[in-house]
Amino acid sequence: MGSEQSRSRGRASSIFAHVDMDAFYVEAELLDKPELRGRKIIVAGEGRSVVLSASYPARADGVRSAMPLSRACRMSPDSVVLPPQMDRYRRISTEIMNYFDTLTHRKEQLSVDEAFLDLTGARRRLGEPEEMGQLIRTGLRERVGMPASVGIADRKFISKIASTQAKPDGLLVVPPHRRLQFLHSLEANQLWGVGAKTADVLGQMGLRTVRQIAETPKDVLIHRFGAVGGHLHDLAWGIDPRQVETHRAEKSIGAEETFETDVSDDAELRRELLRLAHRVATRLRAVELSASGVSLKLRWKDFSTLTRSASLPHPTQSAPELHRHAVRLLETLGTRVQPVRLIGVRAERLSGGDGSLQLSFDAHDDDWQTAQRTLDDVAGKFPQAALLPATLLKPRKSGPAD
């Protein structure tokens, strides 16, 4: 592994920054509610929604993102609950990403508040890595008035680990000569890609630190985990050729809904699946992608969750097609032992095109495609218009999207 380090000294080191806004939704709310700063704050929708974000004082009570709001309120009863303002968050996100574009043309946006930046060619303009990090944090404060944590390293995945360690509102630079020292000081579950299940298996093998993973023969890890084991071994030695992806392809597009009261009625579940299928299909057409697979997600009353997937006979952007296969997946479950708390539909295995090239002898298919494109055009001109099948005009019993 020493030879790998010596090769890196012989060439100019890459400079990757991972920038992650701190408690993004909470900080966006505090812009016009400064009197709440320092308080316990939860951003979540009404009813039986989940936590979108929590302030650090609320996190100290155990509140976490994606936690059911009811549970979060029990854990932190003195927290202030604020409804989300998604349009505002998107506007702020656009400002943040536009600022990153002034620093480098090599940006990989991961979410509304998180991105990788390749700053390798910006040293002469922006200074040394430490200066770059301070510049980014100061620039975000000046432009959007919000804090960010920044990690900088010569490996993309290490910059992400570093930004996590820098939270909240901090900067951590890992220079190339300290790469292995930094990595080998970490717990195994801090290595990028090691989830709870993988960490459990590693623990059963007696591997609780990244150093221990690195010192384990690679073939042993491959025997236990397959190709993933080899990848983990490489990461433990700081070997990772991945670069910033300036254009990230959508891997799936989905929508889900949490009901205000648990639902057992099949007709209501099918109706909600149709609503969700239309939301997903509209998004597919907006980005000119088609799906070759569909998945169904159900969360039961006890919060346990299952998913079922199916392949489609041809790529599609059609809401009726997505709905038809989602309903079939629902039917395969047979008699449900619990009522449904949340239901979701996801389009998978996406590819370019509108899915209209398949042969069809059913004029109804062409009629639907024409109708859906017309609805998209009308919705684009009149965003407030609700253009859905008559089946969905009946008032629903579901709450805000999670």
N, C-alpha and C positions, 0 to 999 in steps of 0.2 A: 504493500500500500504506500510505502514511502516513495516509490517511483512515480505513483500517480500525483503525489504532492509536488515532486520535483518538476514534473512536466508542467504543472500549473504555474510554477514560478518562472518558467521559461517563456510565458506569453502574458500579455496584458490580461488581468483578471476581469471577469464579467462583474457588473454591478447591478444586482437586482434589489429592488425595493418592494416590500409588501406594505401597503397602506390600508389601515382598517380604522374607520371612524369609531369613536367610543360611544356606546349606547346611543346609536344614531337616532332612533325615533324619539328617545327621551330628550336628547340634546336639541333636536329640531323643535320640540314642544317648548323647551326652556328659552328659546330665542325671544318669544313674546310673553313668557311667564317666569321672568327671572326671580320672582318672589318664592318660587318653589325650589330653587337651587338648594341642594343639601338635604332635601326631603326624600322620603321613600316614594317613588313614582313607578307606576305600571302603565304601559300603553297597551290597550286591548280594546276590542270591540265590545258591544253590549251582549247581554245574555250569556250563552254557554260558549263563548269564544275562548281562544288561547292567548297567552301573553306574547306580544310582538317584541317588546323590549322592557327592561327594568333598569332603574337607576342602581348605582352601586350600593347605596344604603339598603335598597330593597333586596338586592342580591345577597347581602349579608344575612338576610332572613331566610335564604334558601330559594328565593324566587328565580326562575330561569325561563328563557324564551321557550315557547311551544308548550309550556305548562298550562293546564286548564286554569282559566281565570278563577274559578271557584276555589281551587286548591291554593292558588297564589294568595287570595284574599284571606284564607284561613292562616296561612303561614306568616303573612304580613298585614294584619288587620288595619294598621294605621297608615297604609299606603294610599296615596292619591291615585285614582284610576282615571286616565285620560283617554278619550276616544281617538283612534288614529285619523290622520289627515293625509291619505295616501297621495293625493294630487300634489300637496305641498312637498312631501318627501321626494317625489319624483323630480320636482323642479330643483330642489336642493341637490339631489344626486346629479342632475345634468350639469349644474354649476361646478360640482366637484370634478366630474369627469372632464369637463372642458378645461379646467385648470391643469389637470394632469397632461392634457394634450399640448399645453404650452411648454411642458418640461421635456417631453419625448413623444415621438410618433409611435413608439413601441409600448403599447398599453394593453393589458388583458383585464377587462372588467369581470369580476367574479359575482358581484351583486350590486345593489344600489349604493352600498357604502364601502366597497372593498375592491382593490385592484392591485395587480402586479405591474411594476414599471421597470423596463430595461433602460438603465441610465448609463450603460457602458460607454456610449459615445459622448456623454455630456460632461465629462470631468473638467475639460477646459472651460466650459461655460458655467457650470454650477459648482465646481470645487471638488474637494475630497468627499468621500462617502458621509462622514460626520456632518459636513456642511450641507450636503444634499438633504439629509434627513431633517436638519433644523429648518432649512428653507421650505421644505414641504409642509412641516407642521405650522410654521409661521404663516405661510401663504394660505393655508386652509383657515386659520384663525381670522386672517384679514378678509378673505373672500366670503366665507359662510359663517364665521363666528363660532366654529365648532372645533372640539379637540379631536386629534387623531393619534394613533399609535403607529410607529413606523419601525420596520425591521429591514436591515440592509445586510446583504451577504453576497458571496460570489456563486452561490447556488440558490436557485429559485425556492426550493422547499425549505431551505434554512432561513431565508428571509421571512417566510410565513411563521415559522416557529419563533423567530426573534421578535416579530411584532406582537405575538401573543404574550411573550414574556415581558414586553415593554408596557403592557397595559396596566393601569389606564394612563393615557396622555403622556406616553414616553417614547424614547428612541433607543434602539439597541443595534449597534453595528458589530457584525462578526467578521473580522478580517480573515483573509485566506489562511494565514499562518496559525490562526486559532480555531479553524474549522473543526478539526477532530477533537480538540480539547472541549469545545462547546458541545458537540454532539454527544461525546462520551460521558458528559456530566448529566445527561437527561435520563428521566425514567422512560421505560420502553413505550408507554402509552402516549408519550409526547412526540414520538416519531410520526411524521406525516403519513397517514394511511393506516395507522394502527388503531382500530376501533376496539370497543369493549370485548368482543368475542375473541379477536386476535390476541389482545392483551391477556385474556384469561388463559388461552392455550400457551402463550409464551411463558406465563407464570407457572403453569404446570410443568413446563420444561426447565424451570429454574432460571428463566431469562427475564429479569426485571429491570434491566438498564440497557441503554443503547450500546454501551461498551460490551456487555455480555452477548448481545446479538452479534456485534462485530467479531467477537472472539470465537463464536461458534462456527464450525466448518460450514461453508456454503451449501454443500451437498446434503447436510443434515437438515437445514432449513427447507431446501427444495423438496426433500423426501416428505417433510411434514406438511408444508403449505403449497407445494407445487411451485409454479413460476413466481407467485407472490413471495415465497421464501427467498428466492434469489434476489428479488427487487429489494426486500427488506435488508438483506445483507449489504447490497450496494449502497443503500441510503445510509446505513450505519457507518460506512466508510466515506461518506460524503460524495459518492459517485452518482451523478444524476445529470444526464445530458439535456433534460427538458428546458426549452426556451419559452419566452413569453409568446403566447398565441394571440396575435392581434385580432384575429377573427375566430371567435369561438362558435362552433356549430351547435345549434339546439339539439339536445339528445332526446328530450321529451317535452311535451306540453300538457299540462293538466289543470284541473279545477276541482275544488271540493267544497262541501257545505256542511256545517254543523247545525243540526236541528235544535230548535228551542226546546222541544220535548222529544224523547226517544220515539222512534217510529217502527211499527211492526207491519203496517199495511203495505202490501205489495204494490198496489196501484200508486200510492204516494211515492214509494221508492222509485218506481219506473218513471213517474212524472219528473222527479228531481233528476234522475239520470238523463232525461231528455234535455232539461234545462242546462245541465253541465255539458252535455255533448255539444250543444249549440255554442256555448262559451268557448270550448276547446276548438271546435271547427272554425269559428271566427278568427281565433288567433292563428290557426294553421294557415288560413287563406291570407291573413295579413302579412305573414312572413314567407308566403309562397312555398310552403312545405306540405308534404302529404305523409300520412302514417301507414305503416304496414303492420302495426300491432296496436292493441288496446288493452288497458288494464283497469280493473275495478278495485277500489279500496273501500273497505268497511271498517268502522270502529264501533265496537259493541258498547253496551251500557257500562261494562266494567273497565272500559278503556283499552282492552286488548284489541289488536288490529290485525286484519288479514288482507292480502292482496291476491288477485287471480288475474292471469294474463292470457291472451289469445292472439293468434296470428290472423291477419285479414287476408282474404283471397286476392286482393289487389290494393295498392296504395290509394288512400282516399283523403279527401277534405270534407266529406259529407257528414253532417250531423246525424241524419237518420241512420247512416251506416254505422257510425260509432255507437249510437244509441242501441241499435239492434244487437250488436255483439256484446255490449256492456250488460244488457238485459239477459242474454244467454249465460253470461258468466254468473250473474245473480241467481239464475235458475239452477245452475249446477250445484249451488250450495245446499239445495234441498230445504228442509224445514229448519228455520233459524231458531236457535235455542235462546237467543237474547234479542231484544229490540236494538235498533241501529241508532247510534249517536251521531255518526259522521259518515258521509258517502262521497266518493270521488271517482272521477274518470280521468285517465291519462292516455294520450296518444304517444306511441312509442315507435322506435325504429324509423325515424324521420328521414325523408329524402326530398330533393328538389322536385318541383312540378306540382300540377294541380290535380293529379290523379284522374285526368279525363281521357287518358289514352287507352284504357282498357276497353275491350270489346263488350258491347252490351246490346241486347235485343229488347231492352225495356225502356221505352220512351220516358217512363216515369223518372228514371235516373237523370236523364238530360234535363227534364223539367225542374228537378230539384236543384241541380247545379246552377241553372240559369236563375232560379228564384233566389238561391242563397247569395249569388253574386249581386243581384239587384238589392237585396236586403243590406249587404255590405255597403253598397254605394249610397243608399239612403241614410244608413247609420253614420257614414262619414260626413254627410252634409247636415244631419240633424242628430248630434250625439245623444241628446236626451230622449230620442224616440226609442220606444220599447217594441222591437219588431221580432215577435216570436210566434210559434204555432198557437192556434186557439186553445189547444190542450193546456197550455201553460198560463192561461189568463186567470185560472182559478187561484185565489190567494194561497200562498204556500205557508208552511209552518216552520221555516228554517231561519236561522239567524245569519249574522254576517259571515262572510268567508273567512276561514282561518288563514 
